[in-house]
Amino acid sequence: MKKQKLILISFFFLLLNINPSLSKDLSYSLIIGKPQVTDGDTIKINNKKIRFSGIDAPESFFFGKKQLCILNNIEILCGKLSKEKLIEKIGNQVVNCKIEKNKDQYSRLIGECFIQNESLSVFMVKNGYAFDYPKYSNGKFREHQIYAKKLSLGLWQMQFEYPWIWRKKNR
């Protein structure tokens, strides 16, 4: 039995040395569960608030204010719309989030969350309900945003302000 454990441990360390990306991933933690959606880029699992890294969605409630977009001269609660799209996407499924070491300025956990192997961040940006957040993304979601913009998906068919600009004006 000791010999089997030793072989297993040796194999694990061998894997880490052969594939450095595996050891990099160990610097992250995982949170798995059925989430409560707070916003188009924020969920809560097991009372832990998780902000999606590298994207930004319109605000459904920011210091008592709700972000609006304009479609055919009609005001749309685009923060609510983004949140509803994420709720619809997740449904009753289990989400797993790869959590980064550092928290954001509001002490929320930061991570990328998935349903099976599909990134919720990619889904939200590619469908036009969130944006690549260049300040934090290093362009990770830029191509998905170009796709959504080109096809006028989601918020791209409306007049809007990027959430980071809107927040700055509404603090």
N, C-alpha and C positions, 0 to 999 in steps of 0.2 A: 504494500500500500504506500509506504514512504517513497519507494522507487517511482511509482506512478505519479505521485504529487511532484516529485523532483523533475521528472520528465515534462510534465505539464507546465510547470513554472519556467523551465528552461526554454520550452517551445514558445511560450508567451514572450519572454525577453528577446528571443531570436526574432520573432515577428516584429517587435518594436525596432530592432536594429536594422532589419531588412527594409521595412516600410516606415520611414520617419513620419509620414502623415498620420499613422496610427498613434504615435506618441504625442503628436501635436494635439490630436483630438482629445487626449486625456486631460488637457488643460481646461476643457469645458465640462460642465455638468449637464445632466439631462433632467428635465421635468416632464412628466407624462401624465395626462389625465384629460377629462372632459372640461373644456374651458367655459368661462363666462366671458363674453365679449364686452369690453369696456368702450372701445373705439375701433376705427378701421385699422389701427396699427398697434393695439394693446389688448391683451387678454389677461385673465386671471385664472390660474390653476392652483388648487389647494391653498387658497388665500395668498398666493404669490403673484404679484403684478408683473407681467412680462411685456416689455416694449419691443416691437420688432426692430431689429437693427438695420440701418441703412435705408429705411423708407420712411415716408411721412404721409399721413392721411389727414383730410380736413377734420376740424375739431367739431365734435358734437356737443361739448360743454367745456369751455375754457374761461375760468374766472367769471362764470355766470353768462357767458356769451356763446352763441352758436354760429358757426361759420355758414355763410350763405353763398350760393352760386346762382347765376342767372341763366335760364333756358327759355328762349322765346319771350323775353321780357317778364318772366315769372321767377320769383325768388324760390330757390330750392334749398332745403336744409341739407347741404352736401356732406356735412359730417355725419348726419343721421343716415344718409344714403350709403355712405362708405361702410359704416358700422353694420347696417342691415345686409350688405353684400357679403361681409365676412361671416355674419351669423348664418346666412343662407348656405355659404360654402361649407362651413364646419358641420352644420346640422347637429346630429347626435354622435358624431365621430370622436374618437380619441385623438388628441394632438400630442406630438412630442416636440419639445423645444430644446435646442442646443444652446445653453446659456453661457454667455461670455463671462470672463472674470470680473470685469468692472461694471459698476452700475451707472445709470445716467444721472443727470443733475437733480432729478426728483427722487433719487434712491430706488428707482425701479430696476428690476433685472432686465438685461438686454440680451436678446437672442433671436435666432431664426427658428421658426416653428413650422412643423410639417404635419400633413395628413398622409400617412404611409410615406412615400418618398417625394411628395409634391410640396414644394415650399409655398406657404401661405403668402409670403412677401412677394414672390414672383407672380402668384395668381392675382394679388391685389393690384400690382403695378401693370401687369400685362393686360388686365381688363379695364384699366383706367380709373380705379377707385383709390389709388394711392400713388405716390411719386417717389422716384429715385431721390434720395436726400444726399446731394453731392457732398455736403459738409462731413457726412459720416460714412458714405457708401463706397468711396473710391470708384464710383461708376459701376458698381456691381449690378445694378438693375437698369442701367441706362438703355441697353438694347430693348428691354421689355417696354420701357417707357416710350421709346421711339416707335415701336410697333403699335402701342395703344393710341398714340397721338396721330400717327399716319392713318389709322382706321377710324378715328374719332370715337373711340370707345369710352364708356363711362363719363367721367368728368370732362374729357377732352371735347365733348360736344357742347359744353357750357362755357360761360365766362366765369373765371375763378381767379383767386389769388393762391399762390403756393402757400401751404399751411404755415411754413416758417416766416413768411412775409406777413401773413394775416395775424399771427400771434404777436409779432413785434409791434404791430399797430394797435393791438387790442389788449395790451397788458394793463 
